[in-house]
Structure formats: structure tokens, C-alpha cells
């Protein structure tokens, strides 16, 4: 199943909020090999190069197979096909938000808070999806749907967790 091509990047932490990725996750839950494809811009853009890249990649994914429990997130830079430098297999990057909270007073004398700030950036990481796209590469990120932290299970089992009044 292919979800997308959507308008706007689905990289790093934003992947958790992406409807495009969520559709691919649902396909994966149903046992269907699934790919989410995003054109990594909010600006008006030509979708044709991204469509060509998506078609090529999906054929490759079908040839090699997508493991059960994994879906693939693809982010394509908003540039012409000839300007793309290639493909990088990446990991999710980490967003950096520089928000500012400003206390103001409305015309009735009530306090309110305006939240704003700079556009988000990302932590420097040569292996990240953000870095790949910003350098003109198509980012291919394999995502596992198993979110359980198995090391934490082992650690937490030693905590003696119990409800009050139970053995």
C-alpha cells in the first residue's frame, strides 16, 4: 500500500503526527507491505518528480520485500529529478523548537499568552532524514512498529511495582 504523496515533510519527531505515515502503519498492522511518501515542502511544488521517484522506489521495495512489522517513510526534496543527488537510507532526526512565550494584556485588561518563535530546525545528524533532504537526497527511513522498550521491562520488573492492598 502506498500512502501519499502528501504535501509537507514527515520527518523526525513529526512522523508521530503524520496522517500519511499513520495510513502506512495501518496497512502494516493489516499485514500489507506499506510505504508513506511525502514531498518535503509546504510551498507550492511540482509533484511529478516526486511521483517518478515514488514509482521507482515502490518497484524496488516490492522486488526486495518489506518485512512484517515494518513500514517505510519516504521524504522527497522539492526539486527536479535531475537535481536530486540520490537516495539515503536514514534514521529519524530530532526537531529543535525555539519557542517564545510572550505575556500580553487584551483590551479588557486580561492576561493572555502568545506562543511563537523561530521556525523549527533539527539537531545536526548526518544520518538523519532532515539532513538527507536538506542536501538534496531522497530519504528512505524504515520504521518498526514495535515500540516496546525491552530494557525498561527488565529494569522495571526489579522495582516491585504493585497496587496498594495487593500481594
C-alpha positions as CSV (number, residue, x, y, z in Angstrom):
1,X,0.0,0.0,0.0
2,X,1.3,3.5,-0.8
3,X,0.1,6.4,1.3
4,X,0.7,9.8,-0.3
5,X,2.2,11.6,-1.9
6,X,1.4,14.2,0.7
7,X,2.3,17.9,0.6
8,X,4.7,18.6,3.5
9,X,7.5,16.7,5.2
10,X,7.0,13.8,7.6
11,X,10.4,13.6,9.1
12,X,11.9,13.2,12.6
13,X,9.5,13.7,15.5
14,X,6.8,14.9,13.1
15,X,6.5,11.3,11.9
16,X,4.5,10.5,15.0
17,X,1.8,13.1,14.0
18,X,1.6,12.3,10.3
19,X,-1.6,11.0,8.8
20,X,0.3,9.8,5.8
21,X,2.6,7.7,7.9
22,X,-0.4,6.6,10.1
23,X,-2.1,5.2,6.9
24,X,1.1,3.2,6.1
25,X,1.2,2.0,9.7
26,X,-2.4,0.8,9.5
27,X,-1.5,-1.1,6.3
28,X,1.4,-2.7,8.1
29,X,-0.9,-3.7,11.0
30,X,-3.1,-5.5,8.4
31,X,-0.1,-7.4,7.0
32,X,0.1,-5.2,3.9
33,X,3.6,-4.0,2.9
34,X,3.2,-0.2,3.2
35,X,5.1,2.9,2.2
36,X,4.4,6.6,3.2
37,X,5.6,9.1,0.6
38,X,5.9,12.8,1.3
39,X,7.0,15.8,-0.7
40,X,9.2,17.7,1.8
41,X,7.8,21.2,1.4
42,X,4.8,23.3,2.4
43,X,5.4,25.6,-0.6
44,X,3.7,25.1,-4.0
45,X,5.7,22.4,-5.8
46,X,5.7,20.2,-8.8
47,X,4.7,16.6,-7.7
48,X,5.8,14.9,-10.9
49,X,9.4,14.4,-9.9
50,X,8.3,13.0,-6.6
51,X,5.8,10.7,-8.4
52,X,8.6,9.4,-10.6
53,X,10.8,8.7,-7.6
54,X,8.0,7.1,-5.6
55,X,7.2,4.8,-8.6
56,X,10.9,3.7,-8.8
57,X,11.2,3.1,-5.1
58,X,7.9,1.1,-4.7
59,X,9.1,-1.2,-7.5
60,X,12.3,-1.7,-5.6
61,X,10.5,-2.3,-2.3
62,X,8.2,-4.9,-4.0
63,X,11.2,-6.7,-5.5
64,X,13.1,-6.9,-2.2
65,X,10.1,-7.1,0.1
66,X,9.2,-5.2,3.2
67,X,9.5,-7.2,6.4
68,X,6.3,-7.7,8.5
69,X,6.1,-5.2,11.3
70,X,8.0,-2.5,9.3
71,X,6.8,0.3,7.0
72,X,8.8,2.7,5.1
73,X,8.7,6.5,5.2
74,X,10.0,8.3,2.1
75,X,10.6,12.1,2.0
76,X,11.5,13.6,-1.3
77,X,13.1,17.0,-1.7
78,X,11.0,19.5,-3.7
79,X,13.5,19.8,-6.6
80,X,13.7,18.5,-10.1
81,X,14.5,14.8,-10.7
82,X,17.8,15.8,-12.4
83,X,18.9,17.9,-9.3
84,X,18.3,15.0,-6.8
85,X,21.7,13.7,-5.6
86,X,20.4,10.1,-4.9
87,X,18.9,8.2,-2.1
88,X,20.0,7.8,1.5
89,X,18.6,5.2,4.0
90,X,18.2,7.3,7.1
91,X,17.0,7.4,10.7
92,X,14.5,9.9,12.1
93,X,16.0,13.2,13.0
94,X,15.2,15.3,16.1
95,X,13.4,18.6,15.8
96,X,14.6,21.7,17.7
97,X,11.9,24.2,18.7
98,X,12.9,27.7,19.8
99,X,9.5,28.9,21.1
100,X,8.9,32.1,22.8
101,X,6.0,32.7,25.2
102,X,5.0,36.4,25.4
103,X,2.7,37.6,28.1
104,X,0.3,40.3,26.9
105,X,-2.8,42.1,28.0
106,X,-6.0,42.2,26.0
107,X,-8.2,45.3,25.6
108,X,-10.2,44.3,28.6
109,X,-7.2,44.1,30.8
110,X,-7.0,40.2,30.9
111,X,-3.7,38.5,30.6
112,X,-3.1,36.2,27.6
113,X,-0.1,34.4,26.3
114,X,1.1,34.4,22.7
115,X,3.3,31.4,21.7
116,X,5.6,31.9,18.7
117,X,9.2,31.7,17.8
118,X,11.5,30.8,15.1
119,X,10.8,28.1,12.5
120,X,11.8,24.7,13.9
121,X,15.2,23.3,12.9
122,X,16.8,20.0,13.6
123,X,19.8,18.6,15.5
124,X,22.8,18.1,13.3
125,X,23.0,14.4,12.3
126,X,24.5,13.2,9.1
127,X,22.4,10.1,9.2
128,X,19.0,11.8,9.6
129,X,16.1,12.2,7.3
130,X,16.3,16.0,7.8
131,X,19.9,16.1,6.7
132,X,19.4,14.0,3.6
133,X,16.5,16.0,2.3
134,X,18.3,19.3,3.0
135,X,21.2,18.1,1.0
136,X,19.1,17.1,-2.0
137,X,18.8,13.4,-1.3
138,X,15.6,11.3,-1.1
139,X,15.3,10.0,2.4
140,X,14.1,6.4,3.0
141,X,13.5,5.6,6.6
142,X,12.5,2.1,7.7
143,X,10.1,2.3,10.7
144,X,9.4,-0.6,13.1
145,X,6.0,-0.6,14.7
146,X,7.2,-2.4,17.8
147,X,7.5,0.4,20.4
148,X,8.1,-1.7,23.5
149,X,11.3,-0.8,25.4
150,X,12.5,-4.3,26.4
151,X,15.4,-3.0,28.5
152,X,12.9,-1.0,30.5
153,X,10.8,-4.1,31.1
154,X,13.8,-5.9,32.7
155,X,14.6,-2.8,34.8
156,X,11.0,-2.1,35.9
157,X,10.5,-5.8,36.9
158,X,13.0,-5.1,39.7
159,X,11.0,-2.1,41.0
160,X,8.5,-4.2,42.9
161,X,5.5,-2.4,41.3
162,X,2.2,-3.3,42.9
163,X,-1.2,-1.8,43.8
164,X,-1.8,-0.9,47.3
165,X,-3.7,-3.8,49.0
166,X,-2.5,-6.4,46.6
167,X,0.1,-9.1,47.2
